[in-house]
């Protein structure tokens, strides 16, 4: 070991403040980049559709089904209770089963389909597998060649009753 310089530091470098400060700056950037990668991977935006071309082609079929429900004069009102949904239909509908899709406006992993069964003429009912909340979207459809489609949004004041024409 060599003798210390007069007036120089007597401590080794790893006990000094400035080397650790200079090492900490790029190290914090590395940690922040890993945090950003984690957020980007697990917090992906569900609004972006992976198969946008197929969805674009399906829009025409959806519009045709909505037009068909309008031509037939079909309208629906939905009533949500704690554990089931009741659908009241007006119009010439005599199907035994209808498809109801309830979708969260932002999180696709919270969407779920429900098959509603006819319990009386124009009244359909089914249990809900999960609770719904305001601003959820609903799609009621009859999946046949000559099928139709209705859709709507559950509002805060409509949580007990949502309707669409």
DSSP file (Angstrom, degrees, kcal/mol; ACC not computed):
  #  RESIDUE AA STRUCTURE BP1 BP2  ACC     N-H-->O    O-->H-N    N-H-->O    O-->H-N    TCO  KAPPA ALPHA  PHI   PSI    X-CA   Y-CA   Z-CA
    1    1 A X              0   0    0      0, 0.0     2,-0.2     0, 0.0     3,-0.1   0.000 360.0 360.0 360.0 140.0    0.0    0.0    0.0
    2    2 A X        -     0   0    0      1,-0.1     3,-0.1     3,-0.0     2,-0.1  -0.542 360.0 -94.6 -90.5 158.5    1.3    3.4   -0.8
    3    3 A X        -     0   0    0     -2,-0.2    -1,-0.1     1,-0.1     2,-0.1  -0.389  45.8-101.6 -70.2 147.8    1.4    6.2    1.6
    4    4 A X        -     0   0    0      1,-0.1     2,-0.1    -2,-0.1    -1,-0.1  -0.386  37.4-110.6 -68.8 143.7   -1.5    8.7    1.6
    5    5 A X    >   -     0   0    0      4,-0.2     3,-1.9     1,-0.1     2,-0.3  -0.465  39.6 -98.2 -71.0 144.1   -1.0   12.0   -0.1
    6    6 A X  T 3  S+     0   0    0      1,-0.3    -1,-0.1    -2,-0.1     3,-0.1  -0.495 110.3   8.9 -65.1 130.0   -0.8   14.9    2.2
    7    7 A X  T 3  S+     0   0    0      1,-0.3    -1,-0.3    -2,-0.3     2,-0.1   0.463 106.6 120.5  80.2   2.2   -4.2   16.6    2.2
    8    8 A X  S <  S-     0   0    0     -3,-1.9    -1,-0.3     1,-0.1     2,-0.2  -0.306  73.8 -76.0 -90.6 176.8   -5.8   13.7    0.3
    9    9 A X        -     0   0    0      1,-0.1    -4,-0.2    -3,-0.1    -1,-0.1  -0.471  30.5-163.9 -72.9 142.8   -8.7   11.4    1.2
   10   10 A X        +     0   0    0     -2,-0.2     2,-0.3    -6,-0.1    -1,-0.1   0.507  65.3  83.3-103.7  -8.1   -7.9    8.7    3.7
   11   11 A X  S    S-     0   0    0      1,-0.1    -2,-0.1     2,-0.0     5,-0.0  -0.687  85.0-107.0 -95.8 149.9  -11.0    6.6    3.0
   12   12 A X    >   -     0   0    0     -2,-0.3     3,-1.5     1,-0.1     4,-0.1  -0.237  37.4-101.8 -67.9 166.7  -11.2    4.1    0.1
   13   13 A X  G >  S+     0   0    0      1,-0.3     3,-1.9     2,-0.2     6,-0.3   0.844 117.1  61.2 -61.6 -37.0  -13.4    5.0   -2.9
   14   14 A X  G 3  S+     0   0    0      1,-0.3    -1,-0.3     5,-0.1    -2,-0.0   0.548 101.0  55.1 -73.4  -4.8  -16.4    2.8   -1.9
   15   15 A X  G <  S+     0   0    0     -3,-1.5    -1,-0.3     4,-0.0     2,-0.2   0.323  90.7  96.6-103.4   5.9  -16.8    4.8    1.3
   16   16 A X  S <> S-     0   0    0     -3,-1.9     4,-0.6    -4,-0.1    -4,-0.0  -0.600  71.7-135.8 -92.4 156.9  -17.1    8.1   -0.6
   17   17 A X  H  > S+     0   0    0     -2,-0.2     4,-2.0     2,-0.1     3,-0.3   0.923  93.2  57.8 -77.1 -48.0  -20.4    9.7   -1.5
   18   18 A X  H  > S+     0   0    0      1,-0.2     4,-2.4     2,-0.2     5,-0.2   0.843 100.8  52.6 -64.7 -40.8  -19.8   10.8   -5.1
   19   19 A X  H  > S+     0   0    0     -6,-0.3     4,-1.8     1,-0.2    -1,-0.2   0.929 113.4  45.9 -60.1 -41.0  -19.0    7.4   -6.7
   20   20 A X  H  X S+     0   0    0     -4,-0.6     4,-2.3    -3,-0.3    -2,-0.2   0.865 111.0  52.8 -69.0 -35.1  -22.2    5.9   -5.3
   21   21 A X  H  X S+     0   0    0     -4,-2.0     4,-1.3     1,-0.2    -1,-0.2   0.919 110.7  47.2 -63.4 -43.4  -24.2    8.9   -6.4
   22   22 A X  H  X S+     0   0    0     -4,-2.4     4,-0.8     1,-0.2    -2,-0.2   0.816 114.0  47.3 -71.1 -30.0  -22.9    8.5   -9.9
   23   23 A X  H  X S+     0   0    0     -4,-1.8     4,-1.6    -5,-0.2    -1,-0.2   0.849 106.7  58.9 -74.6 -35.4  -23.6    4.8   -9.9
   24   24 A X  H  X S+     0   0    0     -4,-2.3     4,-2.4     1,-0.2     5,-0.2   0.824  95.2  64.2 -65.9 -32.7  -27.1    5.3   -8.6
   25   25 A X  H  X S+     0   0    0     -4,-1.3     4,-1.3     1,-0.2    -1,-0.2   0.967 109.6  34.8 -60.5 -56.5  -28.2    7.5  -11.5
   26   26 A X  H  X S+     0   0    0     -4,-0.8     4,-1.8     1,-0.2    -1,-0.2   0.849 115.9  57.8 -68.6 -29.3  -27.9    4.9  -14.3
   27   27 A X  H  X S+     0   0    0     -4,-1.6     4,-2.1     1,-0.2    -1,-0.2   0.892 104.0  51.6 -65.7 -37.7  -29.0    2.2  -11.9
   28   28 A X  H  X S+     0   0    0     -4,-2.4     4,-2.3     1,-0.2    -1,-0.2   0.845 107.1  54.0 -67.3 -32.2  -32.3    4.0  -11.1
   29   29 A X  H  X S+     0   0    0     -4,-1.3     4,-2.1     2,-0.2    -1,-0.2   0.889 107.7  50.3 -67.4 -38.6  -32.9    4.3  -14.9
   30   30 A X  H  X S+     0   0    0     -4,-1.8     4,-1.9     2,-0.2    -2,-0.2   0.927 111.7  47.3 -64.4 -44.7  -32.6    0.6  -15.3
   31   31 A X  H  X S+     0   0    0     -4,-2.1     4,-2.1     1,-0.2    -2,-0.2   0.912 112.0  50.5 -63.2 -42.5  -35.0   -0.1  -12.4
   32   32 A X  H  X S+     0   0    0     -4,-2.3     4,-2.3     1,-0.2    -1,-0.2   0.867 108.0  53.3 -64.3 -36.2  -37.5    2.5  -13.9
   33   33 A X  H  X S+     0   0    0     -4,-2.1     4,-2.3     2,-0.2    -1,-0.2   0.890 108.6  49.1 -68.1 -37.6  -37.3    0.8  -17.3
   34   34 A X  H  X S+     0   0    0     -4,-1.9     4,-2.1     2,-0.2    -2,-0.2   0.898 111.0  50.2 -66.4 -38.5  -38.1   -2.6  -15.8
   35   35 A X  H  X S+     0   0    0     -4,-2.1     4,-2.2     2,-0.2    -2,-0.2   0.901 110.8  49.7 -64.1 -40.0  -41.1   -1.0  -14.0
   36   36 A X  H  X S+     0   0    0     -4,-2.3     4,-2.5     2,-0.2    -2,-0.2   0.894 109.6  50.9 -66.1 -40.0  -42.2    0.5  -17.3
   37   37 A X  H  X S+     0   0    0     -4,-2.3     4,-2.2     2,-0.2    -2,-0.2   0.901 109.9  50.5 -64.3 -40.0  -41.9   -2.8  -19.1
   38   38 A X  H  X S+     0   0    0     -4,-2.1     4,-2.6     2,-0.2     5,-0.3   0.932 112.1  46.6 -62.6 -46.3  -44.0   -4.5  -16.4
   39   39 A X  H  X S+     0   0    0     -4,-2.2     4,-1.9     1,-0.2    -2,-0.2   0.907 113.3  49.3 -63.1 -42.2  -46.7   -1.8  -16.6
   40   40 A X  H  < S+     0   0    0     -4,-2.5    -1,-0.2     2,-0.2    -2,-0.2   0.867 115.3  43.9 -66.7 -35.9  -46.8   -2.0  -20.4
   41   41 A X  H >< S+     0   0    0     -4,-2.2     3,-0.5    -5,-0.2    -2,-0.2   0.935 124.4  30.4 -76.6 -46.6  -47.0   -5.8  -20.4
   42   42 A X  H 3< S+     0   0    0     -4,-2.6    -2,-0.2     1,-0.2    -3,-0.2   0.623 119.0  53.0 -91.1 -13.5  -49.6   -6.4  -17.7
   43   43 A X  T 3< S+     0   0    0     -4,-1.9    -1,-0.2    -5,-0.3    -2,-0.1  -0.143  75.5 160.7-111.6  37.7  -51.6   -3.1  -18.2
   44   44 A X    <   -     0   0    0     -3,-0.5     2,-0.5     1,-0.1    -3,-0.1  -0.256  47.6-106.5 -61.8 145.8  -52.3   -3.5  -21.9
   45   45 A X    >   -     0   0    0      1,-0.1     3,-0.9    -5,-0.1    -1,-0.1  -0.625  22.8-158.8 -76.8 120.7  -55.1   -1.4  -23.2
   46   46 A X  T 3  S+     0   0    0     -2,-0.5    -1,-0.1    60,-0.4    61,-0.1   0.588  82.2  77.8 -76.2 -10.1  -58.1   -3.6  -24.0
   47   47 A X  T 3  S+     0   0    0     59,-0.1     2,-0.5     2,-0.1    -1,-0.2   0.719  74.6  87.9 -73.3 -19.2  -59.5   -1.0  -26.4
   48   48 A X  S <  S-     0   0    0     -3,-0.9     2,-0.4     1,-0.0    -4,-0.0  -0.704  75.1-143.2 -82.7 125.9  -57.1   -2.0  -29.1
   49   49 A X    >   -     0   0    0     -2,-0.5     3,-0.6     1,-0.1    -2,-0.1  -0.766   7.2-156.2 -94.0 130.3  -58.5   -4.9  -31.2
   50   50 A X  T 3  S+     0   0    0     -2,-0.4     2,-0.7     1,-0.3     3,-0.2   0.898  92.9  40.9 -70.7 -40.7  -56.1   -7.5  -32.4
   51   51 A X  T 3>  +     0   0    0      1,-0.2     4,-2.1     2,-0.1    -1,-0.3  -0.522  68.6 154.5-107.6  63.9  -58.2   -8.6  -35.3
   52   52 A X  H <>  +     0   0    0     -2,-0.7     4,-2.1    -3,-0.6    -1,-0.2   0.810  69.8  56.9 -64.6 -30.1  -59.4   -5.3  -36.6
   53   53 A X  H  > S+     0   0    0     -3,-0.2     4,-1.9     2,-0.2    -1,-0.2   0.939 109.0  44.7 -67.7 -45.8  -59.9   -6.5  -40.1
   54   54 A X  H  > S+     0   0    0      1,-0.2     4,-1.7     2,-0.2    -2,-0.2   0.899 113.5  51.3 -64.2 -39.9  -62.3   -9.3  -39.1
   55   55 A X  H  X S+     0   0    0     -4,-2.1     4,-0.9     1,-0.2    -1,-0.2   0.874 107.6  53.5 -64.3 -36.3  -64.1   -6.9  -36.8
   56   56 A X  H  X S+     0   0    0     -4,-2.1     4,-0.5     1,-0.2     3,-0.5   0.887 108.7  48.5 -65.5 -38.7  -64.5   -4.4  -39.6
   57   57 A X  H >X S+     0   0    0     -4,-1.9     4,-0.6     1,-0.2     3,-0.5   0.831 107.7  56.1 -69.2 -31.3  -66.1   -7.1  -41.8
   58   58 A X  H 3X S+     0   0    0     -4,-1.7     4,-2.1     1,-0.2    -1,-0.2   0.681  88.7  77.5 -75.5 -16.8  -68.5   -8.1  -39.1
   59   59 A X  H 3X S+     0   0    0     -4,-0.9     4,-2.7    -3,-0.5    -1,-0.2   0.896  90.7  53.3 -61.2 -40.5  -69.8   -4.5  -38.7
   60   60 A X  H <X S+     0   0    0     -4,-0.5     4,-2.1    -3,-0.5    -1,-0.2   0.907 109.0  48.7 -62.6 -40.9  -72.0   -4.9  -41.8
   61   61 A X  H  X S+     0   0    0     -4,-0.6     4,-2.0     2,-0.2    -1,-0.2   0.894 111.6  50.1 -64.9 -38.9  -73.6   -8.0  -40.5
   62   62 A X  H  X S+     0   0    0     -4,-2.1     4,-2.3     1,-0.2    -2,-0.2   0.916 110.1  49.8 -65.5 -42.2  -74.2   -6.3  -37.2
   63   63 A X  H  X S+     0   0    0     -4,-2.7     4,-2.4     1,-0.2    -1,-0.2   0.885 109.2  52.3 -63.8 -38.1  -75.8   -3.3  -38.9
   64   64 A X  H  X S+     0   0    0     -4,-2.1     4,-2.2     2,-0.2    -1,-0.2   0.904 110.2  48.1 -63.5 -41.0  -78.0   -5.6  -40.9
   65   65 A X  H  X S+     0   0    0     -4,-2.0     4,-2.0     2,-0.2    84,-1.2   0.883 111.5  49.4 -68.8 -37.6  -79.2   -7.4  -37.8
   66   66 A X  H  X S+     0   0    0     -4,-2.3     4,-1.8    82,-0.2    -2,-0.2   0.902 111.6  49.9 -65.5 -39.8  -79.9   -4.0  -36.0
   67   67 A X  H  X S+     0   0    0     -4,-2.4     4,-2.5     1,-0.2    -2,-0.2   0.894 108.4  53.4 -63.6 -40.1  -81.9   -2.9  -39.1
   68   68 A X  H  X S+     0   0    0     -4,-2.2     4,-2.2     1,-0.2    -1,-0.2   0.903 107.1  50.5 -63.7 -41.1  -83.8   -6.1  -39.1
   69   69 A X  H  X>S+     0   0    0     -4,-2.0     5,-2.6    80,-0.2     4,-0.7   0.877 111.2  49.7 -64.8 -35.3  -84.9   -5.6  -35.4
   70   70 A X  H ><5S+     0   0    0     -4,-1.8     3,-0.5     3,-0.2    -2,-0.2   0.911 110.3  49.6 -67.7 -42.0  -86.0   -2.1  -36.3
   71   71 A X  H 3<5S+     0   0    0     -4,-2.5    -2,-0.2     1,-0.2    -1,-0.2   0.868 112.4  47.8 -64.3 -36.6  -88.0   -3.4  -39.3
   72   72 A X  H 3<5S-     0   0    0     -4,-2.2    20,-0.6    -5,-0.2    -1,-0.2   0.619 111.6-122.2 -79.6 -12.0  -89.7   -6.0  -37.1
   73   73 A X  T <<5 +     0   0    0     -4,-0.7     2,-0.4    -3,-0.5    -3,-0.2   0.826  52.5 162.6  75.5  32.5  -90.5   -3.5  -34.4
   74   74 A X      < +     0   0    0     -5,-2.6     2,-0.3    -6,-0.2    -1,-0.2  -0.722   7.6 167.5 -89.1 131.4  -88.6   -5.4  -31.7
   75   75 A X  E     -A   90   0A   0     15,-2.2    15,-2.8    -2,-0.4     2,-0.3  -0.957  13.8-157.7-136.9 158.4  -87.6   -3.5  -28.6
   76   76 A X  E     -AB  89 164A   0     88,-1.8    88,-2.4    -2,-0.3     2,-0.4  -0.968  11.1-163.2-138.1 150.3  -86.3   -4.7  -25.2
   77   77 A X  E     -AB  88 163A   0     11,-2.1    11,-2.9    -2,-0.3     2,-0.4  -0.999  15.8-154.1-130.4 136.5  -86.1   -3.6  -21.6
   78   78 A X  E     -AB  87 162A   0     84,-4.3    84,-3.5    -2,-0.4     2,-0.5  -0.887   5.6-165.2-112.5 138.9  -83.7   -5.2  -19.2
   79   79 A X  E     -A   86   0A   0      7,-2.7     7,-2.6    -2,-0.4     2,-0.5  -0.986   8.3-160.5-124.5 121.1  -84.1   -5.4  -15.4
   80   80 A X  E     +A   85   0A   0     -2,-0.5     5,-0.2    79,-0.3     2,-0.2  -0.876  13.0 174.1-104.6 127.4  -81.1   -6.4  -13.3
   81   81 A X        -     0   0    0      3,-2.7    47,-0.0    -2,-0.5    80,-0.0  -0.479  52.6 -75.9-112.8-167.8  -81.5   -7.7   -9.8
   82   82 A X  S    S+     0   0    0      1,-0.2     3,-0.1    -2,-0.2    -2,-0.0   0.893 123.0   6.4 -59.3 -42.6  -78.8   -9.1   -7.5
   83   83 A X  S    S+     0   0    0      1,-0.1    45,-2.7    48,-0.1     2,-0.3   0.381 123.8  40.1-129.1   4.7  -78.5  -12.5   -9.1
   84   84 A X  E     - C   0 127A   0     43,-0.3    -3,-2.7    45,-0.0     2,-0.4  -0.978  59.0-134.7-150.6 165.9  -80.5  -12.5  -12.3
   85   85 A X  E     -AC  80 126A   0     41,-2.8    41,-1.8    -2,-0.3     2,-0.5  -0.963  12.9-159.0-122.4 138.9  -81.5  -10.5  -15.4
   86   86 A X  E     -AC  79 125A   0     -7,-2.6    -7,-2.7    -2,-0.4     2,-0.5  -0.978   6.3-161.7-119.0 129.6  -85.1  -10.3  -16.8
   87   87 A X  E     -AC  78 124A   0     37,-3.2    37,-2.9    -2,-0.5     2,-0.5  -0.941   1.8-163.9-113.6 127.0  -85.6   -9.3  -20.4
   88   88 A X  E     -AC  77 123A   0    -11,-2.9   -11,-2.1    -2,-0.5     2,-0.4  -0.956  12.6-164.3-110.6 124.0  -89.0   -8.0  -21.6
   89   89 A X  E     -A   76   0A   0     33,-3.0     2,-0.5    -2,-0.5   -13,-0.2  -0.875  11.4-161.9-111.9 139.2  -89.4   -8.0  -25.4
   90   90 A X  E     +A   75   0A   0    -15,-2.8   -15,-2.2    -2,-0.4     2,-0.2  -0.979  57.5  45.2-114.3 131.1  -92.0   -6.2  -27.5
   91   91 A X  S    S-     0   0    0     -2,-0.5     2,-2.1   -17,-0.2   -18,-0.1  -0.670 104.7 -38.9 127.0 177.1  -92.4   -7.5  -31.0
   92   92 A X  S    S+     0   0    0    -20,-0.6     2,-0.5    -2,-0.2   -18,-0.1  -0.474  78.1 138.9 -79.6  76.9  -92.7  -10.7  -32.9
   93   93 A X        +     0   0    0     -2,-2.1    29,-0.3    -4,-0.1    -2,-0.1  -0.982  13.6 156.3-123.0 123.8  -90.2  -12.9  -31.0
   94   94 A X        +     0   0    0     -2,-0.5    -1,-0.1    27,-0.1     2,-0.1   0.157  28.6 133.3-129.9  18.8  -91.0  -16.5  -30.1
   95   95 A X        -     0   0    0      1,-0.1     3,-0.1    22,-0.0    -2,-0.0  -0.390  51.9-142.4 -69.9 148.4  -87.6  -18.0  -29.7
   96   96 A X  S    S+     0   0    0      1,-0.2    22,-2.4    21,-0.1     2,-0.4   0.824  84.8  31.8 -78.4 -33.3  -87.0  -20.2  -26.6
   97   97 A X  E     -D  117   0A   0     20,-0.2     2,-0.3    27,-0.1    20,-0.2  -0.972  63.3-174.9-130.1 141.0  -83.4  -18.9  -26.1
   98   98 A X  E     -D  116   0A   0     18,-2.2    18,-2.3    -2,-0.4     2,-0.5  -0.946  25.4-121.6-129.0 153.4  -81.7  -15.5  -26.7
   99   99 A X  E     -DE 115 141A   0     42,-2.6    42,-2.8    -2,-0.3     2,-0.5  -0.845  25.1-174.0 -98.4 127.5  -78.1  -14.5  -26.4
  100  100 A X  E     -DE 114 140A   0     14,-3.2    14,-3.5    -2,-0.5     2,-0.5  -0.986   3.7-166.6-120.1 124.1  -77.3  -11.6  -24.0
  101  101 A X  E     -DE 113 139A   0     38,-2.7    38,-2.1    -2,-0.5     2,-0.5  -0.953   1.2-165.9-112.4 125.4  -73.7  -10.3  -23.9
  102  102 A X  E     -DE 112 138A   0     10,-2.6    10,-2.5    -2,-0.5     2,-0.4  -0.950  14.8-177.3-110.2 121.9  -72.7   -8.0  -21.1
  103  103 A X  E     - E   0 137A   0     34,-2.9    34,-3.0    -2,-0.5     2,-0.2  -0.962  27.2-127.6-129.7 138.7  -69.5   -6.2  -21.6
  104  104 A X        -     0   0    0      3,-0.5    32,-0.1    -2,-0.4     7,-0.1  -0.571  25.8-128.9 -74.6 139.9  -67.4   -3.8  -19.6
  105  105 A X  S    S+     0   0    0     -2,-0.2    -1,-0.1    30,-0.2     3,-0.1   0.731  99.1  16.3 -67.9 -20.4  -66.5   -0.7  -21.6
  106  106 A X  S    S+     0   0    0      1,-0.2     2,-0.7   -61,-0.0   -60,-0.4   0.698 116.5  60.1-121.9 -30.9  -62.8   -0.8  -20.8
  107  107 A X    >   -     0   0    0      1,-0.1     3,-1.6   -62,-0.1    -3,-0.5  -0.867  52.8-171.9-113.5 104.0  -61.8   -4.3  -19.5
  108  108 A X  G >  S+     0   0    0     -2,-0.7     3,-1.4     1,-0.3    -1,-0.1   0.744  81.8  68.5 -66.5 -23.9  -62.5   -7.1  -21.9
  109  109 A X  G 3  S+     0   0    0      1,-0.3    -1,-0.3    -6,-0.1    -2,-0.0   0.602  95.0  57.6 -73.0  -8.2  -61.7   -9.8  -19.4
  110  110 A X  G <  S+     0   0    0     -3,-1.6    -1,-0.3    -6,-0.1    -2,-0.2   0.457  82.6 109.4 -97.4  -2.9  -64.8   -8.8  -17.4
  111  111 A X    <   +     0   0    0     -3,-1.4     2,-0.3    -4,-0.2    -8,-0.2  -0.385  44.2 177.3 -70.5 149.5  -67.2   -9.5  -20.3
  112  112 A X  E     -D  102   0A   0    -10,-2.5   -10,-2.6    -2,-0.1     2,-0.3  -0.979  23.6-131.3-154.5 144.8  -69.5  -12.5  -20.1
  113  113 A X  E     -D  101   0A   0     -2,-0.3     2,-0.4   -12,-0.2   -12,-0.2  -0.667  18.4-166.1 -92.0 151.1  -72.3  -14.0  -22.2
  114  114 A X  E     -D  100   0A   0    -14,-3.5   -14,-3.2    -2,-0.3     2,-0.7  -1.000  13.5-145.2-135.4 133.4  -75.7  -15.1  -20.7
  115  115 A X  E     -D   99   0A   0     -2,-0.4     2,-0.4   -16,-0.2   -16,-0.2  -0.893  20.2-155.1 -98.3 115.5  -78.3  -17.3  -22.4
  116  116 A X  E     -D   98   0A   0    -18,-2.3   -18,-2.2    -2,-0.7     2,-0.3  -0.740   4.7-150.3 -93.9 138.7  -81.7  -16.1  -21.4
  117  117 A X  E     -DF  97 125A   0      8,-2.3     8,-2.6    -2,-0.4     2,-0.4  -0.814  21.8-108.0-109.0 146.4  -84.6  -18.5  -21.5
  118  118 A X  E     + F   0 124A   0    -22,-2.4     6,-0.3    -2,-0.3     3,-0.1  -0.579  36.5 169.3 -74.7 127.2  -88.3  -17.7  -22.2
  119  119 A X  E    S-     0   0A   0      4,-2.5     2,-0.3     1,-0.4     5,-0.2   0.574  72.8  -2.6-109.7 -17.6  -90.4  -18.0  -19.0
  120  120 A X  E >  S- F   0 123A   0      3,-1.5     3,-2.3     0, 0.0    -1,-0.4  -0.948 102.8 -61.0-160.0 165.9  -93.5  -16.4  -20.5
  121  121 A X  T 3  S-     0   0    0     -2,-0.3   -27,-0.1     1,-0.3     3,-0.1  -0.397 125.7  -0.2 -58.7 119.3  -94.4  -14.8  -23.8
  122  122 A X  T 3  S+     0   0    0    -29,-0.3   -33,-3.0    -2,-0.3     2,-0.5   0.478 113.4 102.1  81.4   3.4  -92.1  -11.8  -24.3
  123  123 A X  E <   +CF  88 120A   0     -3,-2.3    -4,-2.5   -35,-0.2    -3,-1.5  -0.980  44.7 178.0-125.7 126.5  -90.3  -12.4  -21.0
  124  124 A X  E     -CF  87 118A   0    -37,-2.9   -37,-3.2    -2,-0.5     2,-0.3  -0.921   3.4-176.1-125.0 149.6  -86.9  -14.0  -20.7
  125  125 A X  E     +CF  86 117A   0     -8,-2.6    -8,-2.3    -2,-0.3     2,-0.3  -0.993   8.8 164.7-148.1 151.9  -84.8  -14.7  -17.6
  126  126 A X  E     -C   85   0A   0    -41,-1.8   -41,-2.8    -2,-0.3     2,-0.1  -0.973  38.7-101.1-160.4 152.2  -81.3  -16.0  -16.6
  127  127 A X  E     -C   84   0A   0     -2,-0.3     2,-0.5   -43,-0.2   -43,-0.3  -0.489  35.9-125.2 -73.6 149.4  -79.0  -16.0  -13.6
  128  128 A X        -     0   0    0    -45,-2.7     3,-0.1    -2,-0.1   -14,-0.1  -0.841  10.8-158.6 -96.2 127.4  -76.1  -13.6  -13.7
  129  129 A X  S    S+     0   0    0     -2,-0.5     2,-0.3     1,-0.1    -1,-0.1   0.718  80.6  13.2 -76.1 -18.9  -72.7  -15.1  -13.2
  130  130 A X  S    S-     0   0    0    -18,-0.0    -1,-0.1   -20,-0.0     2,-0.1  -0.981  90.1 -94.3-150.6 155.5  -71.2  -11.8  -12.1
  131  131 A X        -     0   0    0     -2,-0.3     2,-0.3    -3,-0.1   -49,-0.1  -0.383  35.1-142.9 -72.7 153.3  -72.6   -8.4  -11.0
  132  132 A X        -     0   0    0     27,-0.1     2,-0.3    -2,-0.1    -1,-0.0  -0.731  13.4-163.2-110.9 164.7  -73.0   -5.6  -13.5
  133  133 A X    >   -     0   0    0     -2,-0.3     3,-1.3     1,-0.1    21,-0.2  -0.872  35.3 -66.4-140.0 169.3  -72.5   -1.9  -13.0
  134  134 A X  T 3  S+     0   0    0     -2,-0.3    21,-0.3     1,-0.2     3,-0.1  -0.216 114.2  30.9 -58.3 152.4  -73.4    1.4  -14.7
  135  135 A X  T 3  S+     0   0    0     19,-5.0    -1,-0.2     1,-0.3   -30,-0.2   0.434  84.0 137.3  75.6   4.5  -71.9    2.1  -18.1
  136  136 A X    <   -     0   0    0     -3,-1.3    18,-2.8    18,-0.4     2,-0.3  -0.492  50.8-128.6 -73.5 151.7  -71.7   -1.6  -19.1
  137  137 A X  E     -EG 103 153A   0    -34,-3.0   -34,-2.9    16,-0.2     2,-0.4  -0.784  20.8-162.7-100.3 144.2  -72.8   -2.4  -22.6
  138  138 A X  E     -EG 102 152A   0     14,-2.6    14,-2.1    -2,-0.3     2,-0.4  -0.985   7.7-169.1-130.0 144.8  -75.4   -5.1  -23.4
  139  139 A X  E     -EG 101 151A   0    -38,-2.1   -38,-2.7    -2,-0.4     2,-0.5  -0.991   3.2-169.0-131.0 121.4  -76.2   -6.8  -26.7
  140  140 A X  E     +EG 100 150A   0     10,-2.9    10,-3.1    -2,-0.4     2,-0.3  -0.949  21.3 164.6-111.1 127.1  -79.3   -9.0  -27.1
  141  141 A X  E     -EG  99 149A   0    -42,-2.8   -42,-2.6    -2,-0.5     2,-0.6  -0.971  40.5-139.1-145.6 156.9  -79.4  -11.1  -30.2
  142  142 A X  E     - G   0 148A   0      6,-2.1     2,-1.4    -2,-0.3     6,-0.5  -0.971  26.8-148.1-112.5 111.3  -81.1  -14.0  -31.9
  143  143 A X        +     0   0    0     -2,-0.6     2,-0.3     4,-0.2     3,-0.0  -0.637  53.0 108.0 -89.3  88.1  -78.4  -16.0  -33.6
  144  144 A X  S >  S-     0   0    0     -2,-1.4     3,-1.6     4,-0.1    -2,-0.1  -0.862  85.1 -90.4-142.8 176.6  -80.1  -17.5  -36.7
  145  145 A X  T 3  S+     0   0    0      1,-0.3    -1,-0.1    -2,-0.3    -2,-0.0   0.930 132.5  33.8 -57.3 -45.6  -80.0  -16.8  -40.4
  146  146 A X  T 3  S+     0   0    0     -3,-0.0    -1,-0.3     2,-0.0    -3,-0.1  -0.141  98.0 144.5-101.3  37.4  -82.8  -14.3  -40.1
  147  147 A X    <   -     0   0    0     -3,-1.6     2,-0.3     1,-0.1    -4,-0.2  -0.047  33.7-151.0 -72.5 174.9  -81.6  -13.1  -36.6
  148  148 A X  E     -G  142   0A   0     -6,-0.5    -6,-2.1   -80,-0.1     2,-0.3  -0.841   1.1-145.7-139.8 173.8  -81.7   -9.7  -35.1
  149  149 A X  E     -G  141   0A   0    -84,-1.2     2,-0.3    -2,-0.3   -80,-0.2  -0.992  10.1-176.4-151.1 137.4  -79.7   -7.6  -32.6
  150  150 A X  E     -G  140   0A   0    -10,-3.1   -10,-2.9    -2,-0.3     2,-0.3  -0.957  11.7-178.5-126.6 149.5  -80.4   -5.0  -30.0
  151  151 A X  E     +G  139   0A   0     -2,-0.3     2,-0.3   -12,-0.2   -12,-0.2  -0.974   7.4 155.8-145.4 163.0  -77.9   -3.1  -27.9
  152  152 A X  E     -G  138   0A   0    -14,-2.1   -14,-2.6    -2,-0.3     2,-0.4  -0.958  34.2-105.7-168.3-179.5  -77.8   -0.5  -25.1
  153  153 A X  E     -G  137   0A   0     -2,-0.3     2,-0.7    10,-0.3   -16,-0.2  -0.979  24.6-129.8-126.3 135.6  -75.9    0.9  -22.2
  154  154 A X        -     0   0    0    -18,-2.8   -19,-5.0    -2,-0.4   -18,-0.4  -0.778  30.6-160.6 -84.6 116.9  -76.7    0.5  -18.5
  155  155 A X    >   -     0   0    0     -2,-0.7     3,-0.7   -21,-0.3     4,-0.2  -0.471  30.8-105.3 -92.1 167.1  -76.7    4.0  -17.0
  156  156 A X  G >  S+     0   0    0      1,-0.3     3,-1.2     2,-0.2     4,-0.2   0.924 123.9  44.3 -58.5 -46.2  -76.4    4.8  -13.3
  157  157 A X  G 3  S+     0   0    0      1,-0.2    -1,-0.3     2,-0.1     3,-0.3   0.601 112.7  55.1 -76.1  -8.5  -80.1    5.6  -13.0
  158  158 A X  G X   +     0   0    0     -3,-0.7     3,-0.6     1,-0.2    -1,-0.2   0.266  68.4 111.7-103.3  10.6  -80.9    2.5  -15.0
  159  159 A X  T <  S+     0   0    0     -3,-1.2   -79,-0.3     1,-0.3     3,-0.2   0.815  89.1  37.9 -59.8 -28.9  -79.1    0.0  -12.8
  160  160 A X  T 3  S+     0   0    0      1,-0.3     2,-0.3    -3,-0.3    -1,-0.3   0.672 135.1  19.0 -88.1 -18.9  -82.4   -1.5  -11.8
  161  161 A X    <   +     0   0    0     -3,-0.6     2,-0.4   -82,-0.2    -1,-0.3  -0.904  63.4 179.7-156.4 119.6  -83.9   -1.0  -15.3
  162  162 A X  E     -B   78   0A   0    -84,-3.5   -84,-4.3    -2,-0.3     2,-0.3  -0.974  11.9-177.1-122.4 138.0  -82.2   -0.5  -18.7
  163  163 A X  E     +B   77   0A   0     -2,-0.4     2,-0.3   -86,-0.3   -10,-0.3  -0.951   9.3 172.9-136.4 153.5  -84.2    0.0  -21.9
  164  164 A X  E      B   76   0A   0    -88,-2.4   -88,-1.8    -2,-0.3   -12,-0.1  -0.984 360.0 360.0-153.8 153.1  -83.5    0.4  -25.6
  165  165 A X              0   0    0     -2,-0.3   -92,-0.1   -90,-0.2   -13,-0.1   0.351 360.0 360.0-110.2 360.0  -85.5    0.5  -28.8
